[in-house]
Amino acid sequence: MSFPLYAPAEEHDMLRETVRALADEKIAPHAAEIDETEEFSWDVYKALVAADLHAVHVPEQYGGAGADALATVIVIEEVARACASTSLIPAVNKLGTVPLLLSASEGLKSRYLAPVAKGEAMFSYALSEPEAGSDAAAMKTRAVADGDSYVLNGTKMWITNAGVSEFYTVMAVTDPSAGARGISAFVVEKSDSGVSFGPKEKKLGIKGSPTRQVILDNVRIPADRMIGAPGTGFKTALATLDHTRITIAAQALGIAQGALDYAIGYIKERKQFGRPVADFQGVQFMLADMAMKLEAARQLTYHAAAKSDRAMAGEPQRDLTFLSSAAKCAASDAAMEITVDAVQLLGGYGYTKDFPVERMMRDAKITQIYEGTNQIQRMVMARQLLK
């Protein structure tokens, strides 16, 4: 019997070519400077918006491209191959808006997804707090009902693209007696009175994407900005991560691919002992392992993306939680190993900022940490297996 090849569609391959061409021309030349200056690049953002690659996942009914989860993965992967900081634009736009896609009223979706689709606003996600990282349910941020408003107070920590995003999905406690079931989700706007940001964190990598605290000081918002019903915020947060851990896997794949591609080019050119370094079997074995780890992680990530797409369309996918954790964990571990090996293959040059692999190594590290550390991912996977 014949069956379709287990592979992305032709449209996905064409999309990859388009994104790679844009990334090579408009993003890669600025990646070192973005890393060096630690500034968000509005020029690169505008280039992504002009190509409609800044938030491809937004459905067509809200003015978006309506890309499926695999197409979104390919966009993030190809942008990350050039610049990990820049890949956080499509990735975080998805992270911030998936809670709305999963749980928000139609009115809220129309109001907030349309500007993101047009490139007029970015959307960040505010779950973590200074004392609530892996244990997100221990959050202290409060939202108190007052007439037809809620008043929010608290501090959110490690918020990607904080200060440059216009909109924030914020998790806050509405019923302190109910534990995780007392957490609700809200849309907060940068322009809301009482919203401010901490100083930019000084980081190892992804330096062109600001990471800051979001400080909420008596922020009064209309009650209709709650995403879903009261008390469903934590459930929405966990359901969101089932979809968005896959985008972190995509980012890790892109960083690793960039490092592998650069290392291959280098070892073919670099001569020692009268022949290219690529001729040495020890080097060839390293290269084979790098490519094997990357391809294994890619197949797992694409499989998870296909499951994510079906779940978003309303088909329950019992193994999505396991697969999204596995993809994120495998891809980020692979990215760390591959970028370290790429630095090794370049020798002394790999350790200098004249070559991009040291930046890729620094950027890869965060993929093992954010959206749930890889230790947490292993706990999530084990729980799924032991159910």
Contacts in CASP RR format, 6 or more apart in sequence:
PFRMAT RR
TARGET T0000
AUTHOR 0000-0000-0000
METHOD contacts of the structure
MODEL  1
MSFPLYAPAEEHDMLRETVRALADEKIAPHAAEIDETEEFSWDVYKALVA
ADLHAVHVPEQYGGAGADALATVIVIEEVARACASTSLIPAVNKLGTVPL
LLSASEGLKSRYLAPVAKGEAMFSYALSEPEAGSDAAAMKTRAVADGDSY
VLNGTKMWITNAGVSEFYTVMAVTDPSAGARGISAFVVEKSDSGVSFGPK
EKKLGIKGSPTRQVILDNVRIPADRMIGAPGTGFKTALATLDHTRITIAA
QALGIAQGALDYAIGYIKERKQFGRPVADFQGVQFMLADMAMKLEAARQL
TYHAAAKSDRAMAGEPQRDLTFLSSAAKCAASDAAMEITVDAVQLLGGYG
YTKDFPVERMMRDAKITQIYEGTNQIQRMVMARQLLK
8 70 0 8 1.000
8 74 0 8 1.000
8 302 0 8 1.000
11 71 0 8 1.000
12 70 0 8 1.000
12 71 0 8 1.000
12 74 0 8 1.000
15 67 0 8 1.000
15 71 0 8 1.000
15 74 0 8 1.000
15 75 0 8 1.000
16 74 0 8 1.000
16 78 0 8 1.000
18 51 0 8 1.000
19 51 0 8 1.000
19 53 0 8 1.000
19 74 0 8 1.000
19 75 0 8 1.000
19 78 0 8 1.000
19 79 0 8 1.000
20 78 0 8 1.000
20 81 0 8 1.000
22 47 0 8 1.000
22 48 0 8 1.000
22 51 0 8 1.000
22 53 0 8 1.000
23 78 0 8 1.000
23 79 0 8 1.000
23 81 0 8 1.000
23 82 0 8 1.000
23 83 0 8 1.000
24 82 0 8 1.000
26 44 0 8 1.000
26 47 0 8 1.000
27 44 0 8 1.000
27 47 0 8 1.000
27 79 0 8 1.000
27 82 0 8 1.000
27 83 0 8 1.000
27 86 0 8 1.000
28 82 0 8 1.000
28 83 0 8 1.000
30 41 0 8 1.000
30 43 0 8 1.000
30 44 0 8 1.000
30 83 0 8 1.000
31 82 0 8 1.000
31 83 0 8 1.000
31 85 0 8 1.000
31 86 0 8 1.000
31 356 0 8 1.000
31 359 0 8 1.000
32 353 0 8 1.000
32 356 0 8 1.000
32 359 0 8 1.000
34 41 0 8 1.000
34 44 0 8 1.000
34 83 0 8 1.000
34 85 0 8 1.000
34 86 0 8 1.000
34 207 0 8 1.000
34 208 0 8 1.000
35 85 0 8 1.000
35 205 0 8 1.000
35 207 0 8 1.000
35 208 0 8 1.000
35 359 0 8 1.000
36 353 0 8 1.000
37 208 0 8 1.000
38 200 0 8 1.000
38 202 0 8 1.000
38 207 0 8 1.000
38 208 0 8 1.000
39 208 0 8 1.000
40 85 0 8 1.000
40 161 0 8 1.000
40 164 0 8 1.000
40 208 0 8 1.000
40 209 0 8 1.000
40 210 0 8 1.000
41 85 0 8 1.000
41 86 0 8 1.000
41 208 0 8 1.000
44 83 0 8 1.000
44 86 0 8 1.000
44 89 0 8 1.000
45 54 0 8 1.000
45 89 0 8 1.000
48 54 0 8 1.000
48 79 0 8 1.000
48 86 0 8 1.000
48 89 0 8 1.000
48 90 0 8 1.000
49 119 0 8 1.000
52 64 0 8 1.000
52 65 0 8 1.000
53 75 0 8 1.000
53 79 0 8 1.000
53 90 0 8 1.000
54 89 0 8 1.000
54 90 0 8 1.000
54 93 0 8 1.000
54 119 0 8 1.000
54 122 0 8 1.000
55 64 0 8 1.000
55 65 0 8 1.000
55 90 0 8 1.000
55 93 0 8 1.000
55 94 0 8 1.000
55 97 0 8 1.000
55 116 0 8 1.000
55 117 0 8 1.000
55 119 0 8 1.000
55 123 0 8 1.000
56 64 0 8 1.000
56 65 0 8 1.000
56 66 0 8 1.000
56 67 0 8 1.000
56 71 0 8 1.000
56 72 0 8 1.000
56 75 0 8 1.000
56 90 0 8 1.000
57 65 0 8 1.000
57 66 0 8 1.000
57 67 0 8 1.000
57 69 0 8 1.000
57 72 0 8 1.000
57 90 0 8 1.000
57 93 0 8 1.000
57 94 0 8 1.000
57 97 0 8 1.000
58 64 0 8 1.000
58 65 0 8 1.000
58 66 0 8 1.000
58 93 0 8 1.000
58 97 0 8 1.000
58 113 0 8 1.000
58 116 0 8 1.000
58 117 0 8 1.000
59 66 0 8 1.000
59 101 0 8 1.000
59 113 0 8 1.000
60 66 0 8 1.000
62 109 0 8 1.000
62 110 0 8 1.000
62 113 0 8 1.000
62 114 0 8 1.000
62 117 0 8 1.000
63 113 0 8 1.000
63 114 0 8 1.000
63 117 0 8 1.000
63 118 0 8 1.000
64 113 0 8 1.000
64 117 0 8 1.000
65 117 0 8 1.000
67 75 0 8 1.000
68 305 0 8 1.000
68 309 0 8 1.000
69 243 0 8 1.000
69 246 0 8 1.000
69 305 0 8 1.000
69 306 0 8 1.000
69 308 0 8 1.000
69 309 0 8 1.000
69 312 0 8 1.000
70 302 0 8 1.000
70 305 0 8 1.000
70 306 0 8 1.000
70 309 0 8 1.000
72 90 0 8 1.000
72 94 0 8 1.000
72 247 0 8 1.000
72 250 0 8 1.000
72 305 0 8 1.000
73 246 0 8 1.000
73 247 0 8 1.000
73 249 0 8 1.000
73 250 0 8 1.000
73 253 0 8 1.000
73 301 0 8 1.000
73 302 0 8 1.000
73 305 0 8 1.000
74 250 0 8 1.000
75 90 0 8 1.000
76 87 0 8 1.000
76 90 0 8 1.000
76 91 0 8 1.000
76 247 0 8 1.000
76 250 0 8 1.000
76 251 0 8 1.000
76 254 0 8 1.000
77 87 0 8 1.000
77 250 0 8 1.000
77 251 0 8 1.000
77 253 0 8 1.000
77 254 0 8 1.000
77 257 0 8 1.000
78 254 0 8 1.000
79 86 0 8 1.000
79 87 0 8 1.000
79 89 0 8 1.000
79 90 0 8 1.000
80 86 0 8 1.000
80 87 0 8 1.000
80 250 0 8 1.000
80 251 0 8 1.000
80 252 0 8 1.000
80 253 0 8 1.000
80 254 0 8 1.000
80 255 0 8 1.000
81 254 0 8 1.000
81 255 0 8 1.000
81 257 0 8 1.000
81 258 0 8 1.000
81 261 0 8 1.000
82 258 0 8 1.000
84 205 0 8 1.000
84 206 0 8 1.000
84 251 0 8 1.000
84 254 0 8 1.000
84 255 0 8 1.000
84 360 0 8 1.000
84 363 0 8 1.000
84 364 0 8 1.000
85 205 0 8 1.000
85 206 0 8 1.000
85 207 0 8 1.000
85 208 0 8 1.000
85 209 0 8 1.000
85 363 0 8 1.000
86 208 0 8 1.000
86 209 0 8 1.000
87 250 0 8 1.000
87 251 0 8 1.000
87 254 0 8 1.000
88 160 0 8 1.000
88 161 0 8 1.000
88 206 0 8 1.000
88 209 0 8 1.000
88 251 0 8 1.000
89 122 0 8 1.000
89 161 0 8 1.000
90 247 0 8 1.000
91 244 0 8 1.000
91 247 0 8 1.000
91 248 0 8 1.000
91 250 0 8 1.000
91 251 0 8 1.000
92 122 0 8 1.000
92 123 0 8 1.000
92 124 0 8 1.000
92 125 0 8 1.000
92 160 0 8 1.000
92 161 0 8 1.000
92 165 0 8 1.000
92 209 0 8 1.000
93 116 0 8 1.000
93 122 0 8 1.000
93 123 0 8 1.000
94 243 0 8 1.000
94 244 0 8 1.000
94 247 0 8 1.000
95 123 0 8 1.000
95 124 0 8 1.000
95 125 0 8 1.000
95 160 0 8 1.000
95 240 0 8 1.000
95 244 0 8 1.000
95 247 0 8 1.000
95 371 0 8 1.000
96 123 0 8 1.000
96 124 0 8 1.000
96 125 0 8 1.000
96 167 0 8 1.000
96 168 0 8 1.000
96 169 0 8 1.000
96 240 0 8 1.000
97 112 0 8 1.000
97 113 0 8 1.000
97 116 0 8 1.000
97 123 0 8 1.000
97 169 0 8 1.000
98 240 0 8 1.000
98 243 0 8 1.000
98 244 0 8 1.000
99 125 0 8 1.000
99 169 0 8 1.000
99 185 0 8 1.000
99 227 0 8 1.000
99 233 0 8 1.000
99 236 0 8 1.000
99 237 0 8 1.000
99 240 0 8 1.000
100 108 0 8 1.000
100 109 0 8 1.000
100 112 0 8 1.000
100 113 0 8 1.000
100 169 0 8 1.000
100 187 0 8 1.000
100 227 0 8 1.000
101 109 0 8 1.000
101 113 0 8 1.000
101 312 0 8 1.000
102 236 0 8 1.000
102 239 0 8 1.000
102 240 0 8 1.000
103 185 0 8 1.000
103 227 0 8 1.000
103 228 0 8 1.000
103 232 0 8 1.000
103 233 0 8 1.000
103 236 0 8 1.000
103 239 0 8 1.000
104 112 0 8 1.000
104 187 0 8 1.000
104 227 0 8 1.000
104 228 0 8 1.000
105 224 0 8 1.000
105 228 0 8 1.000
108 187 0 8 1.000
108 224 0 8 1.000
108 225 0 8 1.000
108 227 0 8 1.000
112 123 0 8 1.000
112 167 0 8 1.000
112 187 0 8 1.000
115 121 0 8 1.000
115 166 0 8 1.000
115 167 0 8 1.000
116 122 0 8 1.000
116 123 0 8 1.000
116 167 0 8 1.000
120 166 0 8 1.000
121 165 0 8 1.000
121 166 0 8 1.000
121 167 0 8 1.000
122 161 0 8 1.000
122 164 0 8 1.000
122 165 0 8 1.000
122 166 0 8 1.000
122 167 0 8 1.000
123 165 0 8 1.000
123 166 0 8 1.000
123 167 0 8 1.000
123 168 0 8 1.000
123 169 0 8 1.000
124 159 0 8 1.000
124 160 0 8 1.000
124 161 0 8 1.000
124 162 0 8 1.000
124 165 0 8 1.000
124 167 0 8 1.000
124 168 0 8 1.000
124 169 0 8 1.000
124 214 0 8 1.000
125 159 0 8 1.000
125 160 0 8 1.000
125 168 0 8 1.000
125 169 0 8 1.000
125 240 0 8 1.000
126 156 0 8 1.000
126 159 0 8 1.000
126 162 0 8 1.000
126 168 0 8 1.000
126 169 0 8 1.000
126 170 0 8 1.000
126 171 0 8 1.000
126 188 0 8 1.000
126 214 0 8 1.000
127 136 0 8 1.000
127 139 0 8 1.000
127 156 0 8 1.000
127 171 0 8 1.000
127 237 0 8 1.000
128 136 0 8 1.000
128 156 0 8 1.000
128 157 0 8 1.000
128 158 0 8 1.000
128 159 0 8 1.000
129 138 0 8 1.000
129 139 0 8 1.000
129 140 0 8 1.000
129 141 0 8 1.000
129 154 0 8 1.000
129 155 0 8 1.000
129 156 0 8 1.000
129 157 0 8 1.000
130 155 0 8 1.000
130 157 0 8 1.000
130 213 0 8 1.000
131 138 0 8 1.000
131 140 0 8 1.000
132 138 0 8 1.000
132 139 0 8 1.000
132 140 0 8 1.000
133 157 0 8 1.000
133 158 0 8 1.000
134 372 0 8 1.000
134 373 0 8 1.000
134 375 0 8 1.000
134 376 0 8 1.000
136 171 0 8 1.000
136 234 0 8 1.000
136 237 0 8 1.000
137 179 0 8 1.000
137 180 0 8 1.000
137 183 0 8 1.000
137 234 0 8 1.000
139 171 0 8 1.000
139 172 0 8 1.000
139 173 0 8 1.000
139 183 0 8 1.000
140 154 0 8 1.000
140 173 0 8 1.000
141 152 0 8 1.000
141 153 0 8 1.000
141 154 0 8 1.000
141 155 0 8 1.000
141 156 0 8 1.000
141 170 0 8 1.000
141 171 0 8 1.000
141 172 0 8 1.000
141 173 0 8 1.000
141 216 0 8 1.000
142 152 0 8 1.000
142 153 0 8 1.000
142 154 0 8 1.000
142 172 0 8 1.000
142 173 0 8 1.000
142 174 0 8 1.000
142 176 0 8 1.000
143 150 0 8 1.000
143 151 0 8 1.000
143 152 0 8 1.000
143 172 0 8 1.000
143 173 0 8 1.000
143 174 0 8 1.000
143 184 0 8 1.000
143 186 0 8 1.000
144 150 0 8 1.000
144 151 0 8 1.000
144 153 0 8 1.000
144 174 0 8 1.000
145 174 0 8 1.000
145 223 0 8 1.000
146 220 0 8 1.000
147 223 0 8 1.000
148 222 0 8 1.000
148 223 0 8 1.000
149 220 0 8 1.000
149 221 0 8 1.000
149 222 0 8 1.000
149 223 0 8 1.000
150 172 0 8 1.000
150 174 0 8 1.000
150 186 0 8 1.000
150 220 0 8 1.000
150 221 0 8 1.000
150 223 0 8 1.000
150 225 0 8 1.000
150 226 0 8 1.000
151 218 0 8 1.000
151 219 0 8 1.000
151 220 0 8 1.000
152 170 0 8 1.000
152 172 0 8 1.000
152 186 0 8 1.000
152 188 0 8 1.000
152 216 0 8 1.000
152 218 0 8 1.000
152 219 0 8 1.000
152 220 0 8 1.000
152 221 0 8 1.000
153 216 0 8 1.000
153 217 0 8 1.000
153 218 0 8 1.000
153 219 0 8 1.000
154 172 0 8 1.000
154 215 0 8 1.000
154 216 0 8 1.000
154 217 0 8 1.000
155 213 0 8 1.000
155 214 0 8 1.000
155 215 0 8 1.000
155 216 0 8 1.000
156 168 0 8 1.000
156 170 0 8 1.000
156 213 0 8 1.000
156 214 0 8 1.000
156 215 0 8 1.000
156 216 0 8 1.000
157 213 0 8 1.000
158 201 0 8 1.000
158 211 0 8 1.000
158 370 0 8 1.000
159 168 0 8 1.000
159 211 0 8 1.000
159 212 0 8 1.000
159 213 0 8 1.000
159 214 0 8 1.000
160 209 0 8 1.000
160 210 0 8 1.000
160 211 0 8 1.000
160 370 0 8 1.000
161 209 0 8 1.000
161 210 0 8 1.000
162 168 0 8 1.000
162 197 0 8 1.000
162 198 0 8 1.000
162 210 0 8 1.000
162 211 0 8 1.000
162 212 0 8 1.000
162 213 0 8 1.000
162 214 0 8 1.000
163 190 0 8 1.000
163 197 0 8 1.000
163 210 0 8 1.000
163 212 0 8 1.000
164 210 0 8 1.000
165 190 0 8 1.000
166 189 0 8 1.000
166 190 0 8 1.000
166 191 0 8 1.000
167 187 0 8 1.000
167 188 0 8 1.000
167 189 0 8 1.000
167 190 0 8 1.000
168 187 0 8 1.000
168 188 0 8 1.000
168 189 0 8 1.000
168 190 0 8 1.000
168 214 0 8 1.000
169 185 0 8 1.000
169 186 0 8 1.000
169 187 0 8 1.000
169 227 0 8 1.000
170 185 0 8 1.000
170 186 0 8 1.000
170 187 0 8 1.000
170 188 0 8 1.000
170 214 0 8 1.000
170 216 0 8 1.000
171 183 0 8 1.000
171 184 0 8 1.000
171 185 0 8 1.000
171 186 0 8 1.000
171 233 0 8 1.000
171 234 0 8 1.000
171 237 0 8 1.000
172 183 0 8 1.000
172 184 0 8 1.000
172 185 0 8 1.000
172 186 0 8 1.000
172 216 0 8 1.000
173 179 0 8 1.000
173 182 0 8 1.000
173 183 0 8 1.000
173 184 0 8 1.000
174 182 0 8 1.000
174 183 0 8 1.000
174 184 0 8 1.000
174 230 0 8 1.000
174 231 0 8 1.000
175 181 0 8 1.000
175 182 0 8 1.000
175 230 0 8 1.000
175 231 0 8 1.000
176 182 0 8 1.000
178 231 0 8 1.000
180 234 0 8 1.000
181 231 0 8 1.000
181 234 0 8 1.000
182 230 0 8 1.000
182 231 0 8 1.000
182 234 0 8 1.000
183 231 0 8 1.000
183 233 0 8 1.000
183 234 0 8 1.000
183 237 0 8 1.000
184 226 0 8 1.000
184 227 0 8 1.000
184 228 0 8 1.000
184 230 0 8 1.000
184 231 0 8 1.000
184 232 0 8 1.000
184 233 0 8 1.000
185 226 0 8 1.000
185 227 0 8 1.000
185 228 0 8 1.000
185 232 0 8 1.000
185 233 0 8 1.000
185 236 0 8 1.000
185 237 0 8 1.000
186 221 0 8 1.000
186 225 0 8 1.000
186 226 0 8 1.000
186 227 0 8 1.000
187 221 0 8 1.000
187 225 0 8 1.000
187 227 0 8 1.000
188 195 0 8 1.000
188 214 0 8 1.000
188 216 0 8 1.000
188 219 0 8 1.000
188 221 0 8 1.000
188 225 0 8 1.000
189 195 0 8 1.000
189 221 0 8 1.000
192 219 0 8 1.000
192 220 0 8 1.000
192 221 0 8 1.000
193 219 0 8 1.000
193 220 0 8 1.000
194 215 0 8 1.000
194 216 0 8 1.000
194 217 0 8 1.000
194 218 0 8 1.000
194 219 0 8 1.000
195 214 0 8 1.000
195 215 0 8 1.000
195 216 0 8 1.000
195 217 0 8 1.000
195 219 0 8 1.000
196 215 0 8 1.000
196 217 0 8 1.000
197 212 0 8 1.000
197 213 0 8 1.000
197 214 0 8 1.000
197 215 0 8 1.000
198 212 0 8 1.000
198 213 0 8 1.000
198 214 0 8 1.000
198 215 0 8 1.000
199 212 0 8 1.000
200 210 0 8 1.000
200 211 0 8 1.000
200 212 0 8 1.000
201 211 0 8 1.000
201 212 0 8 1.000
203 211 0 8 1.000
203 366 0 8 1.000
204 362 0 8 1.000
204 365 0 8 1.000
204 366 0 8 1.000
205 359 0 8 1.000
205 362 0 8 1.000
205 363 0 8 1.000
205 365 0 8 1.000
205 366 0 8 1.000
206 363 0 8 1.000
206 366 0 8 1.000
227 233 0 8 1.000
227 236 0 8 1.000
228 236 0 8 1.000
241 324 0 8 1.000
241 371 0 8 1.000
241 372 0 8 1.000
242 308 0 8 1.000
242 311 0 8 1.000
242 320 0 8 1.000
242 321 0 8 1.000
242 324 0 8 1.000
243 308 0 8 1.000
243 311 0 8 1.000
243 312 0 8 1.000
243 324 0 8 1.000
244 371 0 8 1.000
245 324 0 8 1.000
245 325 0 8 1.000
245 327 0 8 1.000
245 328 0 8 1.000
245 371 0 8 1.000
245 372 0 8 1.000
245 377 0 8 1.000
246 301 0 8 1.000
246 304 0 8 1.000
246 305 0 8 1.000
246 308 0 8 1.000
246 324 0 8 1.000
246 327 0 8 1.000
246 328 0 8 1.000
248 328 0 8 1.000
248 331 0 8 1.000
248 332 0 8 1.000
248 367 0 8 1.000
248 370 0 8 1.000
248 371 0 8 1.000
249 297 0 8 1.000
249 300 0 8 1.000
249 301 0 8 1.000
249 304 0 8 1.000
249 324 0 8 1.000
249 327 0 8 1.000
249 328 0 8 1.000
249 330 0 8 1.000
249 331 0 8 1.000
249 332 0 8 1.000
249 367 0 8 1.000
250 301 0 8 1.000
250 305 0 8 1.000
250 331 0 8 1.000
251 367 0 8 1.000
252 297 0 8 1.000
252 328 0 8 1.000
252 331 0 8 1.000
252 332 0 8 1.000
252 334 0 8 1.000
252 335 0 8 1.000
252 364 0 8 1.000
252 367 0 8 1.000
253 294 0 8 1.000
253 297 0 8 1.000
253 298 0 8 1.000
253 301 0 8 1.000
253 331 0 8 1.000
253 335 0 8 1.000
254 335 0 8 1.000
255 335 0 8 1.000
255 339 0 8 1.000
255 360 0 8 1.000
255 363 0 8 1.000
255 364 0 8 1.000
255 367 0 8 1.000
256 290 0 8 1.000
256 293 0 8 1.000
256 294 0 8 1.000
256 297 0 8 1.000
256 331 0 8 1.000
256 334 0 8 1.000
256 335 0 8 1.000
256 338 0 8 1.000
256 339 0 8 1.000
256 360 0 8 1.000
256 364 0 8 1.000
257 294 0 8 1.000
258 356 0 8 1.000
258 360 0 8 1.000
259 335 0 8 1.000
259 338 0 8 1.000
259 339 0 8 1.000
259 342 0 8 1.000
259 356 0 8 1.000
259 357 0 8 1.000
259 360 0 8 1.000
259 361 0 8 1.000
259 364 0 8 1.000
260 287 0 8 1.000
260 290 0 8 1.000
260 291 0 8 1.000
260 294 0 8 1.000
260 338 0 8 1.000
260 342 0 8 1.000
262 342 0 8 1.000
262 346 0 8 1.000
262 355 0 8 1.000
262 356 0 8 1.000
262 357 0 8 1.000
262 360 0 8 1.000
263 287 0 8 1.000
263 290 0 8 1.000
263 341 0 8 1.000
263 342 0 8 1.000
263 345 0 8 1.000
263 346 0 8 1.000
263 357 0 8 1.000
264 278 0 8 1.000
264 287 0 8 1.000
266 277 0 8 1.000
266 345 0 8 1.000
266 346 0 8 1.000
266 349 0 8 1.000
266 355 0 8 1.000
267 276 0 8 1.000
267 277 0 8 1.000
267 278 0 8 1.000
267 283 0 8 1.000
267 287 0 8 1.000
267 345 0 8 1.000
268 276 0 8 1.000
268 278 0 8 1.000
269 276 0 8 1.000
270 276 0 8 1.000
270 277 0 8 1.000
271 277 0 8 1.000
277 283 0 8 1.000
277 345 0 8 1.000
278 284 0 8 1.000
278 287 0 8 1.000
283 345 0 8 1.000
286 341 0 8 1.000
286 344 0 8 1.000
286 345 0 8 1.000
287 345 0 8 1.000
289 341 0 8 1.000
290 337 0 8 1.000
290 338 0 8 1.000
290 341 0 8 1.000
290 342 0 8 1.000
293 334 0 8 1.000
293 337 0 8 1.000
293 338 0 8 1.000
294 334 0 8 1.000
294 338 0 8 1.000
296 330 0 8 1.000
296 334 0 8 1.000
297 327 0 8 1.000
297 330 0 8 1.000
297 331 0 8 1.000
297 334 0 8 1.000
297 335 0 8 1.000
298 331 0 8 1.000
300 323 0 8 1.000
300 326 0 8 1.000
300 327 0 8 1.000
300 330 0 8 1.000
300 331 0 8 1.000
301 327 0 8 1.000
301 330 0 8 1.000
301 331 0 8 1.000
303 323 0 8 1.000
303 327 0 8 1.000
304 320 0 8 1.000
304 323 0 8 1.000
304 324 0 8 1.000
304 326 0 8 1.000
304 327 0 8 1.000
307 317 0 8 1.000
307 319 0 8 1.000
307 320 0 8 1.000
307 323 0 8 1.000
307 324 0 8 1.000
308 317 0 8 1.000
308 320 0 8 1.000
308 324 0 8 1.000
310 317 0 8 1.000
311 317 0 8 1.000
311 320 0 8 1.000
319 384 0 8 1.000
321 380 0 8 1.000
321 384 0 8 1.000
322 380 0 8 1.000
322 381 0 8 1.000
322 384 0 8 1.000
322 385 0 8 1.000
325 377 0 8 1.000
325 378 0 8 1.000
325 380 0 8 1.000
325 381 0 8 1.000
325 384 0 8 1.000
326 377 0 8 1.000
326 381 0 8 1.000
328 367 0 8 1.000
328 371 0 8 1.000
328 372 0 8 1.000
328 374 0 8 1.000
328 377 0 8 1.000
329 374 0 8 1.000
329 377 0 8 1.000
329 378 0 8 1.000
329 381 0 8 1.000
331 367 0 8 1.000
332 364 0 8 1.000
332 367 0 8 1.000
332 368 0 8 1.000
332 374 0 8 1.000
333 368 0 8 1.000
333 374 0 8 1.000
335 364 0 8 1.000
335 367 0 8 1.000
336 361 0 8 1.000
336 364 0 8 1.000
336 365 0 8 1.000
336 367 0 8 1.000
336 368 0 8 1.000
338 364 0 8 1.000
339 357 0 8 1.000
339 360 0 8 1.000
339 361 0 8 1.000
339 363 0 8 1.000
339 364 0 8 1.000
340 361 0 8 1.000
342 350 0 8 1.000
342 357 0 8 1.000
342 360 0 8 1.000
342 361 0 8 1.000
343 350 0 8 1.000
343 351 0 8 1.000
343 357 0 8 1.000
343 358 0 8 1.000
343 361 0 8 1.000
346 355 0 8 1.000
346 357 0 8 1.000
349 355 0 8 1.000
350 357 0 8 1.000
350 358 0 8 1.000
351 358 0 8 1.000
352 358 0 8 1.000
353 359 0 8 1.000
368 374 0 8 1.000
END
